[in-house]
Amino acid sequence: MKHILKILTLLVAISAFWIGLLQASIVPHSYTLLLPIYLVVALGCYGLLMVGIGLMQFPTCPQEAMLLQQDIVEAKDFLRKKGIDVGSS
């Protein structure tokens, strides 16, 4: 719930800033009308950047990988005991 309030507050603040720019005519009217599009594009670029950085810094966990392989072997043994064919590998 707190995140929704933060997002709504941010949207209201950005909307108020945009309406203020439209009313004050500080920035040319044609540029001001394009600001929401620029904002969406900028947020999209930021999101892609954060995903890319997260993928580059994704930690490798060799111990967790070994535990996962061990769990897979145990699950296959359990299924074989129940008479279910799980393949040769």
N, CA, C and O atoms as CSV, one atom per row, in Angstrom:
chain,resi,resn,atom,element,x,y,z
A,1,MET,N,N,0.831,-1.199,0.000
A,1,MET,CA,C,0.000,0.000,0.000
A,1,MET,C,C,0.869,1.254,0.000
A,1,MET,O,O,0.514,2.256,-0.620
A,2,LYS,N,N,2.007,1.200,0.694
A,2,LYS,CA,C,2.877,2.368,0.755
A,2,LYS,C,C,3.445,2.702,-0.614
A,2,LYS,O,O,3.599,3.875,-0.956
A,3,HIS,N,N,3.757,1.673,-1.402
A,3,HIS,CA,C,4.316,1.910,-2.730
A,3,HIS,C,C,3.295,2.585,-3.642
A,3,HIS,O,O,3.646,3.448,-4.446
A,4,ILE,N,N,2.052,2.195,-3.515
A,4,ILE,CA,C,1.003,2.802,-4.338
A,4,ILE,C,C,0.880,4.286,-4.006
A,4,ILE,O,O,0.723,5.117,-4.901
A,5,LEU,N,N,0.950,4.612,-2.727
A,5,LEU,CA,C,0.869,6.016,-2.330
A,5,LEU,C,C,2.059,6.812,-2.854
A,5,LEU,O,O,1.904,7.957,-3.280
A,6,LYS,N,N,3.256,6.206,-2.823
A,6,LYS,CA,C,4.431,6.884,-3.354
A,6,LYS,C,C,4.281,7.127,-4.856
A,6,LYS,O,O,4.598,8.210,-5.348
A,7,ILE,N,N,3.805,6.134,-5.568
A,7,ILE,CA,C,3.637,6.268,-7.016
A,7,ILE,C,C,2.581,7.323,-7.334
A,7,ILE,O,O,2.774,8.162,-8.213
A,8,LEU,N,N,1.467,7.272,-6.610
A,8,LEU,CA,C,0.418,8.274,-6.850
A,8,LEU,C,C,0.907,9.681,-6.521
A,8,LEU,O,O,0.589,10.628,-7.240
A,9,THR,N,N,1.667,9.826,-5.456
A,9,THR,CA,C,2.217,11.130,-5.097
A,9,THR,C,C,3.151,11.633,-6.184
A,9,THR,O,O,3.111,12.808,-6.550
A,10,LEU,N,N,3.985,10.752,-6.694
A,10,LEU,CA,C,4.897,11.126,-7.769
A,10,LEU,C,C,4.138,11.528,-9.028
A,10,LEU,O,O,4.492,12.508,-9.683
A,11,LEU,N,N,3.092,10.770,-9.368
A,11,LEU,CA,C,2.296,11.103,-10.547
A,11,LEU,C,C,1.588,12.446,-10.395
A,11,LEU,O,O,1.518,13.222,-11.349
A,12,VAL,N,N,1.069,12.721,-9.220
A,12,VAL,CA,C,0.406,14.002,-8.979
A,12,VAL,C,C,1.415,15.138,-9.064
A,12,VAL,O,O,1.114,16.190,-9.629
A,13,ALA,N,N,2.608,14.940,-8.510
A,13,ALA,CA,C,3.636,15.982,-8.559
A,13,ALA,C,C,4.069,16.248,-9.998
A,13,ALA,O,O,4.221,17.403,-10.397
A,14,ILE,N,N,4.267,15.198,-10.768
A,14,ILE,CA,C,4.668,15.367,-12.171
A,14,ILE,C,C,3.549,16.046,-12.955
A,14,ILE,O,O,3.808,16.920,-13.782
A,15,SER,N,N,2.309,15.645,-12.698
A,15,SER,CA,C,1.172,16.268,-13.383
A,15,SER,C,C,1.063,17.748,-13.028
A,15,SER,O,O,0.808,18.578,-13.900
A,16,ALA,N,N,1.252,18.076,-11.771
A,16,ALA,CA,C,1.188,19.481,-11.347
A,16,ALA,C,C,2.298,20.285,-12.000
A,16,ALA,O,O,2.074,21.419,-12.423
A,17,PHE,N,N,3.497,19.713,-12.087
A,17,PHE,CA,C,4.614,20.393,-12.741
A,17,PHE,C,C,4.311,20.620,-14.213
A,17,PHE,O,O,4.581,21.692,-14.754
A,18,TRP,N,N,3.752,19.609,-14.852
A,18,TRP,CA,C,3.436,19.706,-16.288
A,18,TRP,C,C,2.357,20.765,-16.534
A,18,TRP,O,O,2.476,21.581,-17.448
A,19,ILE,N,N,1.320,20.743,-15.722
A,19,ILE,CA,C,0.251,21.747,-15.865
A,19,ILE,C,C,0.802,23.143,-15.589
A,19,ILE,O,O,0.422,24.114,-16.244
A,20,GLY,N,N,1.709,23.230,-14.602
A,20,GLY,CA,C,2.340,24.526,-14.327
A,20,GLY,C,C,3.138,25.034,-15.507
A,20,GLY,O,O,3.111,26.227,-15.808
A,21,LEU,N,N,3.857,24.135,-16.186
A,21,LEU,CA,C,4.599,24.550,-17.379
A,21,LEU,C,C,3.656,24.982,-18.497
A,21,LEU,O,O,3.936,25.936,-19.223
A,22,LEU,N,N,2.533,24.271,-18.629
A,22,LEU,CA,C,1.558,24.650,-19.658
A,22,LEU,C,C,0.975,26.031,-19.377
A,22,LEU,O,O,0.793,26.826,-20.300
A,23,GLN,N,N,0.682,26.322,-18.114
A,23,GLN,CA,C,0.046,27.591,-17.749
A,23,GLN,C,C,1.024,28.763,-17.787
A,23,GLN,O,O,0.654,29.872,-18.174
A,24,ALA,N,N,2.273,28.516,-17.384
A,24,ALA,CA,C,3.231,29.616,-17.259
A,24,ALA,C,C,3.879,29.984,-18.589
A,24,ALA,O,O,4.438,31.073,-18.717
A,25,SER,N,N,3.816,29.125,-19.550
A,25,SER,CA,C,4.424,29.349,-20.874
A,25,SER,C,C,5.920,29.617,-20.779
A,25,SER,O,O,6.461,30.391,-21.569
A,26,ILE,N,N,6.597,28.984,-19.818
A,26,ILE,CA,C,8.054,29.105,-19.701
A,26,ILE,C,C,8.719,28.363,-20.850
A,26,ILE,O,O,9.663,28.848,-21.474
A,27,VAL,N,N,8.202,27.189,-21.102
A,27,VAL,CA,C,8.698,26.352,-22.194
A,27,VAL,C,C,7.697,26.486,-23.334
A,27,VAL,O,O,6.496,26.576,-23.083
A,28,PRO,N,N,8.165,26.502,-24.588
A,28,PRO,CA,C,7.211,26.593,-25.706
A,28,PRO,C,C,6.135,25.514,-25.622
A,28,PRO,O,O,6.396,24.385,-25.206
A,29,HIS,N,N,4.937,25.881,-26.021
A,29,HIS,CA,C,3.761,25.017,-25.888
A,29,HIS,C,C,3.954,23.675,-26.601
A,29,HIS,O,O,3.521,22.642,-26.091
A,30,SER,N,N,4.594,23.676,-27.765
A,30,SER,CA,C,4.781,22.425,-28.504
A,30,SER,C,C,5.718,21.476,-27.754
A,30,SER,O,O,5.534,20.260,-27.800
A,31,TYR,N,N,6.720,22.025,-27.065
A,31,TYR,CA,C,7.624,21.179,-26.282
A,31,TYR,C,C,6.928,20.638,-25.035
A,31,TYR,O,O,7.133,19.491,-24.639
A,32,THR,N,N,6.108,21.481,-24.432
A,32,THR,CA,C,5.433,21.090,-23.199
A,32,THR,C,C,4.467,19.940,-23.439
A,32,THR,O,O,4.306,19.074,-22.579
A,33,LEU,N,N,3.828,19.925,-24.594
A,33,LEU,CA,C,2.894,18.846,-24.889
A,33,LEU,C,C,3.612,17.507,-25.074
A,33,LEU,O,O,3.009,16.449,-24.892
A,34,LEU,N,N,4.895,17.553,-25.433
A,34,LEU,CA,C,5.648,16.322,-25.644
A,34,LEU,C,C,6.318,15.802,-24.373
A,34,LEU,O,O,6.856,14.695,-24.375
A,35,LEU,N,N,6.295,16.573,-23.296
A,35,LEU,CA,C,6.964,16.148,-22.068
A,35,LEU,C,C,6.493,14.797,-21.529
A,35,LEU,O,O,7.335,14.012,-21.093
A,36,PRO,N,N,5.187,14.482,-21.536
A,36,PRO,CA,C,4.781,13.152,-21.054
A,36,PRO,C,C,5.383,12.011,-21.883
A,36,PRO,O,O,5.722,10.956,-21.347
A,37,ILE,N,N,5.508,12.235,-23.188
A,37,ILE,CA,C,6.117,11.199,-24.035
A,37,ILE,C,C,7.587,11.043,-23.686
A,37,ILE,O,O,8.091,9.925,-23.589
A,38,TYR,N,N,8.280,12.174,-23.495
A,38,TYR,CA,C,9.681,12.116,-23.094
A,38,TYR,C,C,9.837,11.407,-21.752
A,38,TYR,O,O,10.782,10.644,-21.556
A,39,LEU,N,N,8.925,11.655,-20.845
A,39,LEU,CA,C,8.981,11.021,-19.532
A,39,LEU,C,C,8.813,9.506,-19.646
A,39,LEU,O,O,9.543,8.751,-19.004
A,40,VAL,N,N,7.869,9.067,-20.449
A,40,VAL,CA,C,7.648,7.628,-20.620
A,40,VAL,C,C,8.869,6.971,-21.264
A,40,VAL,O,O,9.282,5.886,-20.854
A,41,VAL,N,N,9.444,7.629,-22.269
A,41,VAL,CA,C,10.638,7.089,-22.923
A,41,VAL,C,C,11.808,7.049,-21.944
A,41,VAL,O,O,12.550,6.068,-21.901
A,42,ALA,N,N,11.971,8.103,-21.166
A,42,ALA,CA,C,13.065,8.141,-20.186
A,42,ALA,C,C,12.888,7.044,-19.131
A,42,ALA,O,O,13.859,6.385,-18.757
A,43,LEU,N,N,11.660,6.844,-18.651
A,43,LEU,CA,C,11.419,5.783,-17.667
A,43,LEU,C,C,11.660,4.405,-18.268
A,43,LEU,O,O,12.165,3.512,-17.587
A,44,GLY,N,N,11.301,4.224,-19.544
A,44,GLY,CA,C,11.569,2.961,-20.210
A,44,GLY,C,C,13.061,2.693,-20.343
A,44,GLY,O,O,13.520,1.573,-20.121
A,45,CYS,N,N,13.818,3.727,-20.706
A,45,CYS,CA,C,15.272,3.578,-20.808
A,45,CYS,C,C,15.879,3.276,-19.440
A,45,CYS,O,O,16.768,2.434,-19.321
A,46,TYR,N,N,15.398,3.960,-18.420
A,46,TYR,CA,C,15.887,3.701,-17.069
A,46,TYR,C,C,15.582,2.260,-16.647
A,46,TYR,O,O,16.429,1.593,-16.054
A,47,GLY,N,N,14.388,1.788,-16.950
A,47,GLY,CA,C,14.025,0.417,-16.602
A,47,GLY,C,C,14.898,-0.596,-17.316
A,47,GLY,O,O,15.350,-1.565,-16.707
A,48,LEU,N,N,15.141,-0.381,-18.609
A,48,LEU,CA,C,16.026,-1.281,-19.351
A,48,LEU,C,C,17.448,-1.246,-18.803
A,48,LEU,O,O,18.109,-2.281,-18.722
A,49,LEU,N,N,17.916,-0.071,-18.431
A,49,LEU,CA,C,19.242,0.047,-17.845
A,49,LEU,C,C,19.331,-0.729,-16.535
A,49,LEU,O,O,20.313,-1.431,-16.294
A,50,MET,N,N,18.307,-0.606,-15.685
A,50,MET,CA,C,18.326,-1.310,-14.408
A,50,MET,C,C,18.271,-2.829,-14.604
A,50,MET,O,O,18.928,-3.572,-13.875
A,51,VAL,N,N,17.497,-3.285,-15.575
A,51,VAL,CA,C,17.444,-4.720,-15.865
A,51,VAL,C,C,18.797,-5.195,-16.378
A,51,VAL,O,O,19.274,-6.254,-15.970
A,52,GLY,N,N,19.418,-4.428,-17.266
A,52,GLY,CA,C,20.729,-4.798,-17.792
A,52,GLY,C,C,21.789,-4.844,-16.714
A,52,GLY,O,O,22.597,-5.772,-16.681
A,53,ILE,N,N,21.801,-3.850,-15.825
A,53,ILE,CA,C,22.771,-3.849,-14.728
A,53,ILE,C,C,22.517,-5.028,-13.803
A,53,ILE,O,O,23.455,-5.671,-13.330
A,54,GLY,N,N,21.248,-5.308,-13.547
A,54,GLY,CA,C,20.923,-6.452,-12.690
A,54,GLY,C,C,21.375,-7.767,-13.293
A,54,GLY,O,O,21.834,-8.655,-12.574
A,55,LEU,N,N,21.251,-7.903,-14.606
A,55,LEU,CA,C,21.704,-9.131,-15.266
A,55,LEU,C,C,23.217,-9.236,-15.265
A,55,LEU,O,O,23.762,-10.330,-15.115
A,56,MET,N,N,23.905,-8.108,-15.431
A,56,MET,CA,C,25.369,-8.146,-15.428
A,56,MET,C,C,25.919,-8.468,-14.042
A,56,MET,O,O,26.965,-9.106,-13.923
A,57,GLN,N,N,25.232,-8.035,-13.009
A,57,GLN,CA,C,25.706,-8.249,-11.650
A,57,GLN,C,C,25.029,-9.428,-10.971
A,57,GLN,O,O,25.133,-9.592,-9.755
A,58,PHE,N,N,24.331,-10.255,-11.755
A,58,PHE,CA,C,23.610,-11.388,-11.178
A,58,PHE,C,C,24.610,-12.325,-10.507
A,58,PHE,O,O,25.551,-12.787,-11.153
A,59,PRO,N,N,24.420,-12.605,-9.242
A,59,PRO,CA,C,25.400,-13.433,-8.540
A,59,PRO,C,C,25.279,-14.903,-8.932
A,59,PRO,O,O,24.187,-15.427,-9.150
A,60,THR,N,N,26.423,-15.535,-9.011
A,60,THR,CA,C,26.415,-16.978,-9.225
A,60,THR,C,C,26.539,-17.631,-7.865
A,60,THR,O,O,27.315,-17.191,-7.016
A,61,CYS,N,N,25.783,-18.663,-7.671
A,61,CYS,CA,C,25.747,-19.340,-6.379
A,61,CYS,C,C,26.065,-20.820,-6.585
A,61,CYS,O,O,25.146,-21.627,-6.722
A,62,PRO,N,N,27.339,-21.190,-6.610
A,62,PRO,CA,C,27.684,-22.588,-6.871
A,62,PRO,C,C,27.131,-23.542,-5.805
A,62,PRO,O,O,26.754,-24.671,-6.117
A,63,GLN,N,N,27.085,-23.091,-4.564
A,63,GLN,CA,C,26.564,-23.962,-3.511
A,63,GLN,C,C,25.078,-24.224,-3.708
A,63,GLN,O,O,24.604,-25.346,-3.531
A,64,GLU,N,N,24.347,-23.170,-4.079
A,64,GLU,CA,C,22.914,-23.334,-4.324
A,64,GLU,C,C,22.668,-24.207,-5.545
A,64,GLU,O,O,21.703,-24.970,-5.576
A,65,ALA,N,N,23.535,-24.103,-6.552
A,65,ALA,CA,C,23.397,-24.946,-7.739
A,65,ALA,C,C,23.598,-26.415,-7.368
A,65,ALA,O,O,22.886,-27.290,-7.862
A,66,MET,N,N,24.566,-26.677,-6.501
A,66,MET,CA,C,24.798,-28.067,-6.060
A,66,MET,C,C,23.603,-28.583,-5.270
A,66,MET,O,O,23.192,-29.730,-5.447
A,67,LEU,N,N,23.039,-27.743,-4.396
A,67,LEU,CA,C,21.866,-28.154,-3.624
A,67,LEU,C,C,20.673,-28.416,-4.544
A,67,LEU,O,O,19.900,-29.345,-4.310
A,68,LEU,N,N,20.527,-27.608,-5.575
A,68,LEU,CA,C,19.439,-27.808,-6.528
A,68,LEU,C,C,19.614,-29.121,-7.278
A,68,LEU,O,O,18.646,-29.860,-7.461
A,69,GLN,N,N,20.836,-29.422,-7.717
A,69,GLN,CA,C,21.090,-30.695,-8.400
A,69,GLN,C,C,20.817,-31.868,-7.471
A,69,GLN,O,O,20.294,-32.896,-7.902
A,70,GLN,N,N,21.164,-31.721,-6.217
A,70,GLN,CA,C,20.907,-32.771,-5.227
A,70,GLN,C,C,19.394,-32.978,-5.047
A,70,GLN,O,O,18.923,-34.112,-4.956
A,71,ASP,N,N,18.652,-31.885,-4.997
A,71,ASP,CA,C,17.196,-31.984,-4.891
A,71,ASP,C,C,16.595,-32.664,-6.116
A,71,ASP,O,O,15.646,-33.438,-5.998
A,72,ILE,N,N,17.148,-32.373,-7.290
A,72,ILE,CA,C,16.652,-32.997,-8.523
A,72,ILE,C,C,16.881,-34.496,-8.484
A,72,ILE,O,O,15.999,-35.270,-8.856
A,73,VAL,N,N,18.058,-34.912,-8.036
A,73,VAL,CA,C,18.362,-36.349,-7.939
A,73,VAL,C,C,17.419,-37.025,-6.952
A,73,VAL,O,O,16.912,-38.116,-7.214
A,74,GLU,N,N,17.186,-36.374,-5.817
A,74,GLU,CA,C,16.271,-36.947,-4.819
A,74,GLU,C,C,14.851,-37.057,-5.371
A,74,GLU,O,O,14.165,-38.051,-5.135
A,75,ALA,N,N,14.417,-36.039,-6.102
A,75,ALA,CA,C,13.072,-36.072,-6.670
A,75,ALA,C,C,12.945,-37.179,-7.709
A,75,ALA,O,O,11.923,-37.863,-7.766
A,76,LYS,N,N,13.981,-37.358,-8.534
A,76,LYS,CA,C,13.951,-38.427,-9.537
A,76,LYS,C,C,13.907,-39.796,-8.864
A,76,LYS,O,O,13.163,-40.676,-9.297
A,77,ASP,N,N,14.699,-39.980,-7.807
A,77,ASP,CA,C,14.666,-41.255,-7.081
A,77,ASP,C,C,13.290,-41.517,-6.482
A,77,ASP,O,O,12.786,-42.639,-6.536
A,78,PHE,N,N,12.690,-40.486,-5.916
A,78,PHE,CA,C,11.362,-40.616,-5.330
A,78,PHE,C,C,10.335,-41.023,-6.390
A,78,PHE,O,O,9.504,-41.902,-6.163
A,79,LEU,N,N,10.410,-40.359,-7.561
A,79,LEU,CA,C,9.465,-40.681,-8.628
A,79,LEU,C,C,9.700,-42.079,-9.194
A,79,LEU,O,O,8.748,-42.770,-9.556
A,80,ARG,N,N,10.969,-42.500,-9.272
A,80,ARG,CA,C,11.249,-43.857,-9.753
A,80,ARG,C,C,10.670,-44.898,-8.811
A,80,ARG,O,O,10.158,-45.924,-9.258
A,81,LYS,N,N,10.745,-44.644,-7.506
A,81,LYS,CA,C,10.177,-45.570,-6.519
A,81,LYS,C,C,8.662,-45.662,-6.668
A,81,LYS,O,O,8.067,-46.699,-6.377
A,82,LYS,N,N,8.043,-44.582,-7.120
A,82,LYS,CA,C,6.584,-44.574,-7.318
A,82,LYS,C,C,6.202,-45.182,-8.668
A,82,LYS,O,O,5.018,-45.326,-8.973
A,83,GLY,N,N,7.220,-45.543,-9.491
A,83,GLY,CA,C,6.943,-46.169,-10.761
A,83,GLY,C,C,6.775,-45.200,-11.908
A,83,GLY,O,O,6.204,-45.563,-12.936
A,84,ILE,N,N,7.249,-43.994,-11.765
A,84,ILE,CA,C,7.128,-43.001,-12.825
A,84,ILE,C,C,8.461,-42.896,-13.549
A,84,ILE,O,O,9.512,-42.759,-12.922
A,85,ASP,N,N,8.406,-42.962,-14.890
A,85,ASP,CA,C,9.615,-42.869,-15.696
A,85,ASP,C,C,10.030,-41.396,-15.812
A,85,ASP,O,O,9.264,-40.562,-16.296
A,86,VAL,N,N,11.250,-41.089,-15.360
A,86,VAL,CA,C,11.729,-39.709,-15.405
A,86,VAL,C,C,12.862,-39.528,-16.405
A,86,VAL,O,O,13.478,-38.462,-16.419
A,87,GLY,N,N,13.159,-40.490,-17.217
A,87,GLY,CA,C,14.223,-40.381,-18.209
A,87,GLY,C,C,15.525,-40.940,-17.682
A,87,GLY,O,O,15.642,-41.293,-16.508
A,88,SER,N,N,16.496,-41.015,-18.564
A,88,SER,CA,C,17.769,-41.644,-18.191
A,88,SER,C,C,18.736,-40.670,-17.556
A,88,SER,O,O,19.617,-41.096,-16.809
A,89,SER,N,N,18.608,-39.365,-17.822
A,89,SER,CA,C,19.599,-38.429,-17.294
A,89,SER,C,C,19.172,-37.839,-15.974
A,89,SER,O,O,19.898,-37.030,-15.395
